Amino acid sequence: MNYGIQKGIFGEDGTKFMIGDIVTIKFLDGGGCGSCTITKITDTGFRFTQDGRKEKTIQYKNLSQIEMQNCKNRRSTNRYDISGQELKEGDVIEIHVGIDKILADHFIVKYGTYQGYCPVDNEYMDSIGFYVFGKNYPDMPIGTPENYAKVIGNIYDNPELIMEFKD
């Protein structure tokens, strides 16, 4: 899809992306980014970040090589939490350990590349798929959320739940 830039990013189909929008970016030659936040729009392209990590740039000349999608249409993990609620990309979960203990931090369900631990090779390897992100925790594969996860909101409707991720 071709995009134009004028204080916003405009798709041929009329979609509009602005600073602060949370999007998924797919490169037409393969690969992509899970949930990203557009941080700056310039006359040469735009910048985005994932989880507040280092900003990345997509140049105007490369906009025809990507597809962007607003994350309000969230991907399903096809898994459910301990109460039977469907887990989707962007959900904020609390992790239950044992009967009465809840980890103090919140975690975000994400989709993309993460470092997964391989016990056979005894090393971390790039993995692609759904994972949970928590500040000061390694990225973790989803596993069986019906045994440990409770959805308490999502990053779009409940931005106050992710304030702990901002420094």
C-alpha positions in Angstrom: 0.0 0.0 0.0 1.2 3.5 -0.7 1.2 6.1 2.1 1.5 9.9 2.2 2.7 12.0 5.0 1.2 15.4 6.1 1.2 15.7 10.0 -0.1 12.2 9.7 0.3 9.1 7.6 -2.5 8.5 5.2 -3.2 5.3 3.3 -4.7 5.0 -0.1 -7.8 3.6 1.5 -8.3 6.6 3.7 -6.7 5.2 6.9 -4.9 7.7 9.0 -2.2 7.1 11.5 -1.0 9.8 13.9 1.7 10.3 16.6 0.7 8.1 19.6 -1.2 5.5 17.5 -0.4 1.9 18.2 0.0 0.0 15.0 1.4 -3.3 13.7 3.9 -3.0 10.8 4.3 -5.7 8.3 7.1 -5.6 5.7 6.0 -6.9 2.4 9.2 -8.8 1.8 8.7 -10.6 5.1 8.9 -9.9 8.8 7.3 -7.2 10.8 6.8 -5.7 14.2 4.2 -6.4 16.8 2.6 -3.5 18.6 4.5 -0.3 17.9 3.8 3.3 18.9 4.3 6.0 16.3 6.5 8.6 18.1 7.3 11.2 15.4 6.3 12.0 11.9 8.7 14.0 9.7 8.8 15.1 6.1 11.1 12.1 5.4 9.2 9.3 7.2 8.2 8.3 10.7 9.7 6.9 13.8 8.2 4.2 16.1 9.1 2.3 19.2 8.2 -1.0 20.7 7.9 -1.1 24.5 9.8 2.2 24.9 12.9 0.6 23.4 15.1 2.4 20.9 13.3 4.3 18.2 13.3 2.9 14.7 12.7 4.9 11.5 10.9 4.1 8.3 11.8 6.4 5.5 9.2 8.0 3.2 10.8 6.2 0.2 10.2 2.8 1.9 6.5 3.4 2.8 5.4 1.4 -0.2 7.2 -1.6 1.2 5.1 -1.9 4.4 1.5 -2.5 5.5 0.3 -0.9 8.7 -2.7 -1.8 10.7 -4.3 -0.1 13.7 -4.0 -2.4 16.7 -7.6 -1.8 17.8 -8.3 -5.0 15.7 -6.3 -7.2 18.0 -5.1 -10.7 17.1 -6.3 -13.6 19.2 -3.9 -16.0 20.8 -6.6 -18.6 20.6 -6.0 -19.2 24.3 -7.9 -18.2 27.4 -7.1 -16.9 30.9 -8.1 -18.6 34.2 -11.6 -17.2 34.0 -12.2 -18.3 30.4 -11.7 -14.8 28.8 -10.0 -14.9 25.4 -6.4 -13.6 25.4 -5.6 -11.0 22.7 -2.6 -9.0 21.6 -2.5 -5.9 23.8 -4.2 -7.4 26.8 -2.7 -6.6 30.2 -2.6 -9.6 32.5 -1.6 -10.3 36.1 0.2 -13.6 36.7 -1.1 -15.8 39.5 1.5 -18.0 41.2 -0.1 -20.6 43.5 -3.5 -20.2 45.0 -3.4 -16.7 46.5 -0.2 -15.1 45.2 -0.2 -12.6 42.3 3.1 -11.2 40.9 3.3 -7.4 41.7 3.8 -6.4 38.1 1.5 -6.3 35.1 2.4 -8.0 31.8 1.4 -7.2 28.3 0.5 -9.8 25.7 2.4 -9.1 22.5 3.1 -10.7 19.1 6.5 -10.5 17.4 10.1 -11.6 17.8 11.3 -12.3 21.3 14.2 -14.2 22.9 13.0 -17.6 24.0 15.1 -20.0 26.1 15.9 -23.4 24.6 16.8 -25.8 27.3 18.2 -28.4 24.8 20.7 -25.9 23.4 21.0 -24.1 26.8 20.7 -20.7 25.1 18.3 -17.9 24.1 17.0 -18.0 20.5 14.9 -15.7 18.4 11.3 -16.9 18.5 8.2 -15.5 16.7 4.8 -15.6 18.1 2.8 -14.5 21.1 4.6 -13.7 24.3 4.2 -11.7 27.5 6.3 -8.6 28.3 6.9 -7.4 31.8 9.2 -4.7 33.0 12.4 -6.2 34.6 11.4 -9.7 33.4 12.6 -11.6 30.3 10.1 -12.0 27.5 8.2 -15.2 28.0 6.2 -17.4 25.7 2.4 -17.5 26.4 2.4 -21.2 27.5 -0.9 -22.3 29.1 -2.5 -19.0 30.3 -5.5 -20.8 31.7 -3.2 -22.0 34.5 -1.7 -18.6 35.5 -3.1 -15.5 33.7 -5.9 -13.2 34.5 -6.9 -10.4 32.0 -7.3 -7.1 33.8 -7.7 -4.8 30.8 -5.9 -3.9 27.6 -3.4 -1.2 26.6 -6.0 0.7 24.4 -8.9 1.0 26.8 -6.9 1.0 30.0 -3.7 3.0 29.4 -3.3 3.6 33.1 -2.4 -0.1 33.5 0.8 0.4 31.7 2.1 3.4 33.5 4.6 1.2 35.3 6.3 0.5 31.9 7.2 4.2 31.4 10.3 5.5 33.1 
